[in-house]
Amino acid sequence: MLLAAGVVLAFLAVWYAIGRMTSPLRAARSFGPEGAPSAAPAATDRLRIGTYNIAHGRGLADSNWAGRDRQASAERLRAIAGLLAEQRLDVVVLNEADFGSTWSRGVNQAEAIAREAGFPWRAEGRNIDVGMPFMALRFGNAVLSRFPIVEARAVDYPARSGFEAAAAGKKRGLLCTLELPGGRRVRLLAVHLEHRDEPVRIASAAVIAGLAAEPGPPLIAAGDFNSMPEGWPRASRGAGGRTAISALLADGRFSTALDTPPGEADFTFSSDRPRMVIDWILAPPGHRITRQRALDSQLSDHRPVVAEIALPGPTGSVGLR
């Protein structure tokens, strides 16, 4: 019996180790439409974008293992997809999307929502990737798009714990390049920053700022930043009173629709008792957010945020829907 137990433990250890060693190969993947894609959207001057932390599809349950009736979970994903479809979004960032986790009964939630909402392209970025026989935890960020995703890659942030990162994974960004009508491109960074530590978030913000400074298409950043500007109620501060959002807005590489302390309608967390703004859409220079709102929905503990961004044309005029 001891020998058998040792063999089983050795097998599980090897399985786990191989999974962790190969996880970088699965950190970012993109998927296009099966067969011929539908007709590309006509050239427009606006980009409709959304961001939604879907909380693993658990709704308002406290645990990812709770409320996992198969039918109820499927109906919740369909409701999320319907909500996104109603907004006629061109692209959406999902946070805390499962890619086949045990607690979500092996469902790839990004794929299910993309199919139901009519997004032909999607990209997946795994932050946590742990697999064992009969148990898997695989989740992270996703980008769903009506425009082709021509490139997708993971962006490393500083880890809060090296051991934790090696054992299971850590927060990462998912950087996608989108091909817009007319041959123009824009980069979209799906963001989900560390929720336990503002200094780590600030260090991650420096990585995002570095991406924005790189040559290439303009960078839009959207997602759950777990951060609010300095001076806002309930803002968590790092050294010197700084916050990650304030650091990103300070150097002029991004702008936001919220430049004053928010009203209740602007709060994004929690959805049933809104009191904080931690989900953001940040636009690069020359791209103006003309409309933005948080939707009153309790399909997750976060509220989705949708915005419309005016895109500059080749000569500074507006040029996309």
N, C-alpha and C positions, 0 to 999 in steps of 0.2 A: 504493500500500500504506500509506503514511503517512497519507493522507487517510482511508482505510478504518479504520485503527487508531484515528485520532482520533475518528471518528464512533462507533465501538464504545465507546471509553472515555467519551465524552460521554454516550452512552446509558446506560451502567452508572452513571455518576455521578448522572444525573438520577433513574434508578430508585431508587438508594440514598437520595438526598436526599428524594424523595417518601415513601419508606417510613419514614424517620426522622421526618419532619415529621408524618406521620399516625399514628405509633405511639401517641401519647396516647389516640387514639380506641379503641385495642385494648387499653389497659392493664388494664382490668377488664371482664369480661363475665359474665353469668349465663345459665343455661339451665335450663328446666323440662322436665317430661316431655312426650313427644309423645303427643297424644291425652289421654284422661281419666286423671288420676293414680290410682294405687292408693289404697286406703283409708288415711286418715291414722292413724298410731299412736295408740293409746288414751292418755289422760292418765296420766302416771306421775310419779314423784318423783325420777327419776335420769336423768342424761344420760350416755350412754356415748360417749366421745370418743377419737379416736386421732390420732397425728401420725406421719408417715413421710416421711423424705427418701429418695426412690426412686432417686436418682442417675442420672436419665435412663434408667432401665431397663437399665443396663449390667452389673448384678450387681457382682462384685468386680473387674472389669477396671479397669486404671489409666487408660485413655483412653476418652472418650465415643465414639471411632470404632472401638474394639476390640469384638470379640465381637458383631458385628452381623448374624449369620445371621438371616434373616427369621423362620424357624420358632422358633429358640431365643429370640429377642426376644419373639415373641408368647406363647410358653409362659411366659416369665418374668413378663410382664404378667398373664397368667391366674393364675399362682401368687400374685402380689401381691394380686390381687383376691380369690382364694380365702382367703388369710390374713386379709384384712380382713373378709370375709363371716363367717368362723368366729367372729370376735370379737363379732358382732352389734352393731356400732357404729351409733350414730345419726348421727354426723358425723365426718369425718376430714379432716385437713389433709395435703396432699401438698406436699413441697418438691422442687425440681429435676425437675418434670414437663415433658416436651416437648409442645409444641402444634404439631407438624408440622415438627420440625427435620430437616435432611438426614440427620444421623447416626442418627436413629431411623426412617429411611425414610418420613418424612412422616406418621407415626402421631401422632394426638392421644392421648397416653397417659392423660390425665385422663378423656377420654371413654370410652376402651376399658376402663379400670378401673371407672369408674362403671357402665357397662353390664353388665359381667361380675359385679360385686359387688352389683348391685341398688340403687344409689343413684339415685333419680329426678331429683334436683336437683344441679347443680354450678355452681361459679363458677371462672373462670380469671383469674389475674393475671400478665401478662407482665412479667418483669424485664428480659429480653434480647429484643429484637425487631429482627432484621436480616434483610433479604431481598434477594437478588440472583437473576438468572436461574440456575436449576439449583442454587441453594444458599440455605438459610435456616437461621437459628438463632433459634428462638422457644421460650422456656421460662421457668418461674417457679413460682408457687404455685398450688394448686388447693384448693378446698373441695368435698367430696362430702357430700351430706346426704339424710337420709330426710325432713327437714322442708323446707317451702318456703323458698327464699332470696328474700326480698322486696326486698333491695337489696344491691348489691356495688359497691365502689369501691376504687381504688388509694390507698395511703397512702405519701406520699413520705418517705424518710429522707435524711439528709445523704449526699452523694456522697463517696466517697474520692477521686475524680478527676473534675473537671468535664468534661474532654475525653473520658474513658472513658464517662461517662454520656451525653454528646451523641452519641458515635459508635455506641454499641451499646445502652446502657441501664444500669440499676443495680438494686441490691436495693431492693425495695418491699414494703410489706405489702398484704395483700388483706383488706379489712374487709367482712364479710358480716353482714347482719341476718337471723336465722332466726325464722320464725313457729312457735312451739311449740304443742302441743295446749292448748286452753283460751284461745287468743288472746294468750298471753304471748309476749314477744320476748326474745331474747338476741343480743348482738353477739359474733361470733367473728373474731379477727384471726389470719390465717395469717401466721406470722413466718418469715423467713429473713434473718438478719443477716450483714453483711460478715464474711468469714472471715479477712481479712488484717490487721485493724486494730481493737484493742479500743477506742481513743478514738472511732472512728466508731461502733462498737457502742453505746458509752455514750451518745453523742449520739442515736442511734436509739432507745435505751431512753427517753430523755426525751420523744421524740415519742409513744411508746406510752403512757407515763404520762399525757401530756396527753390522749390519747384516752380513757383510763380516767376522767379527771376530768370529761369532758364530760357534760352532761345526756343522759339517754337510757337505753336498756336496758343491763344490766350487761355488762361486757366480759370475755370469756375470750380469752387469748392462748396460741397453741400453735404449735410448729414448731421449726426448727433455729436456735437463738439463737447458736450458736458461742461460748458463754460458760459459765463455771462460777462459783460463788460465791467470794468472797475467802477465802483460806486453804485451799481444796481443792487437792489435788495436781494439777499441770499447768494450773492456772488462769492465764490470761493477764491481766495487770493493766494498767490505764491509769494516768493521773496520780493520785498519792495512793494507789495500790494498789487502786483501785476496779475493779469489773467490771460489765458490763451487767446480769447477773442480780441481783447484789447491789443495784444501784441500783434495780431494779424491785421487789425485795422489801422494800427499806428503808422505804418510806413507807406500807406497809400497804394499798396498792391491789390487791395480788395475794398469793396464798398458793400453796404448792406442797406436794406430798406428801413431798418430800425436804428435810428441814430439818437433816440431819446429813450428814457425809461419807458417800458411798455405799459399798455393798458391790458386789462384782463383778456381781451379778445386776441392779444398777441401771444399769450402764454402757450407753451407747447408741452409742458410736463407739470404734474401728471394730468392725464386726459380727464379724469373725473374730479380732480381738485387742482385745477391749473394755478400755478404760482411761480413758474420759472420759464425762462426762454433759453433752452439749451440746444435746440435744433435750428440750424442756420443755413441760409443760401447766400454765398458771398460771390459777388461779381467782380471781374477784373476791370482795370481802367478802360474807359470807352464803352463799357457795357452798363446800361442803366436799368436798374430794377424799377419798372413802372408800376407794378402792382404786386402785392404779397399779402397772404392771409393764412392763418392757422385754421384748419377745418375742425369743427366741433364734432369729433367722432371718438367713440370709446371702444373701437375694435382693437386697440392696443393701449398700453399705459402712456404712450406719447400721442400727441396730435400731429397729423400730417401738415406739412407746410407747402404751399404752392405759390409760385411766383411767375411773373412774366418779365423777361429780360429783353430790352431793345438792343439789337445787335448792330454794330457799325458796319457800313458797307465798305467796299474797297477804297473809297476816297473820303471816308468819314461820314457818308450818308448812311441811313439805316438800310439794312439789306436782308432780312430773313422771315417771318410771318407776324 
